[in-house]
């Protein structure tokens, strides 16, 4: 999607079985993508409506056989294009297996969170997937991100926290320390959707030591 509520080209060509990502490069408007189904309500492929500067997998595209498939934006009826699937490659077989993605917190101390405002973690998606990741500690929301991974495998993410989130965490720590709490739980939760539309969830946690309360 590009500026003025248009797709970047009138037609796109892919091989059978090829993964496709939909990117919204319109700086102002949200856009999505949905096939003009051969029957009322039927969708052969789609990407959800997303805000500017975001990307999502084109779900269903790798399962298409050779042909020409028109599509449109679900929020802008005049925004249309076609997807051409050529004879190269092979369509993917039907897939009902949910994706997996191990989530591991790498931040082990409080200082990186409240002073440097950084949390480090690793994810290991088992296949191409869209992921929404939410990180929190002690009931305080720290960061929410959305990522699209086109290939499986482990990668380390370094997430920068806002000043507001760091201050909220610092206040929470100040509440817990007088109660004798020795640790605060850092949690990351991931929601996944693969190219077949199968949903899944994964999470990881780590106990972060708290400094002892100051003596009067």
N, C-alpha and C positions, 0 to 999 in steps of 0.2 A: 504494500500500500504506500502511496506517495501523496504529496501535497495536492490540494484541490479534490480530495476524495476520488482518487483514481488508482488503479493498479499500475505497476511500473511498465507493463507491456500488455498488448492485447491478447497475446498467446504465450504459453510456456510449454516447453517440451521436456519430457522425462523418459527414461527407460522403464520398462516393467520392473517392479520391485524396488525402485529407487526411493530413498527417503527424501522428503521435501519439508522445508521449514517455511512458515509464513512470517514475514517481518513487517511490522508497522513502522514505516519511516515518515508518516505524516506527523509533523510536529504539534498538531493541534487536536486532531480528531481520533476517536477510537474506531477500529475497523475489524472485521472478521472475514470469513470466507466459507461459503457453503455451496455444494454442488446443486445444479438444477436437476433434481432427481427425475428419473423416468416415470415415477409414479408419485402421486400426491403424498407429500410428507416423507418420502424416502431420500436419504442422504448417503451418497456413495463416498464422499469425503468432506471434511470440514476442519476449520480451525476456529477456536472461540474468538469472540470479540475481545480485543486487547487494546490497552492504552498505548499512546505513542512510545517509541523506543523499546518495545517489547517484541518477543518472538515466541512462536508456538509451533509444534509439529503439525503438519497437515495430515490429520488422522484419516486413515483409510486409503491414502494415495498409493502406498506400495502394494495394495491388493488388487489394483485395477489391471485389466487386460487392455490390449491395444485398442485405441479409439480416441475420439474427440469428446471432451467433457466440458460443457459450459458451466461457469460458476458465477456467483455474485456475492456482494457484501450484504449481510442480513440487516444492516442498519442504513444502508444507502442503496436503494433499489436500482439506481442508474449506474452503479459501479460494477461492471461486468468484465469478464475475460474468459478464455478457454484454456484447458489443460490438455495437451496432446501427449498421449502415451504411445511411444513407438514400439517396434517389434523386438528391440534389443532387450536382453535380460529376461527374467521370469518373475511373474507375480508371486508375492509371498503367500505361503499357505495360510489358511484361517488360523487365528491366534486367540485363544481364550485364557492364556496364562498371564497373570498379573506380573508387573515388573517388581524388582526388588532393588533396594539401595541401602547398604549398610551406612549408618550415620555414626560417626565417632567424634566426640569433643576432644580437641587437642589443647585447649586452654586449661591450665591446671592451677592458676593462681588468680587472686582477686585483682591485683594491680593492673594487669593488662585490660581488664574490663572497665574499671572506674577511672584510671589515669590515662592510659593510652587509647581507651575506647575501642578495643579490638577484640574480637573473638575468632579463634581459629578452629576449624573442624574439617573433617574429610567425609566425602560421600563416595559411594562405589556403585553407581547404577549398573544393573545387569544388562540393559539394552537402551536403545534410544528412548528418551523419556522427557516429558515436561515435569518440572519439580517446583513445588512451592515449599519453602523452608522457613519455619518460624522458630526463633531462638528466644528463650526467656530464662530468668533465674529468680527463685524465690517468689514466684507469682508476678514478676515484673517483666513485661514484654520488652525485649532488647532490639530485635531486628527481624524483618520479614523480607524475603527476596523471592524472586521467580527466575528460574533458569531453564533453558532447554539444552539437553545434552544429546548430540547426534550420534555419539559413539559411547559404548560402555567403557567401564574402567574407573579406577580410583583417581580422585583429584582432591587437592587441598584448597579450601576456600578461606579467605581472610576477609571477614566482614567488619566494616567500620560502623561503630555505634554513633548515634546522634548524641549531642551534649545532654539533651533532655532525658534520653534513656539512661545515660551514665549517672546523671544526678538522681533519677528515680531509684536506680540500683543502690546508690550510696545511701539514700535515705532508708531503704529497706534494710541494709546491713546495719545501720545505726539503730533500727528498731529491734533487730534480732540479737545483737551483742549483749545488751543488758539482761536478756532473758537466758543467757548462758548457752546460746546456740554456738556450735563449733564449726558448722559447715552450712553452706548454701548450695542448693541443687541447681546446676546449670543443665538445661534441657533443650534439645533440638528435635523438632518434629517435621517430617517430610511427607507431603502428599504427592503422589506420583500418578501420571497417566501416560501409557505407552501409545505407540502409533496406531494400535488397534482400538484404542479407547478403553483399555482395561485399567481400572483404578487400583491403587494400593497405598499403603502407608508404612512408614518406618520411623524409628526414633532412636535417640541416644541420649545418655545423661552422664554427668560427672559431678561428684561432690567436691566443692571448692572450699578449702579451709578458710575460716574467718580469723582475723586477729583477735586476741583476747580483749575484753573491755578494759579501758583505762582505769587504773586505780585512782581514787580521789587523793 
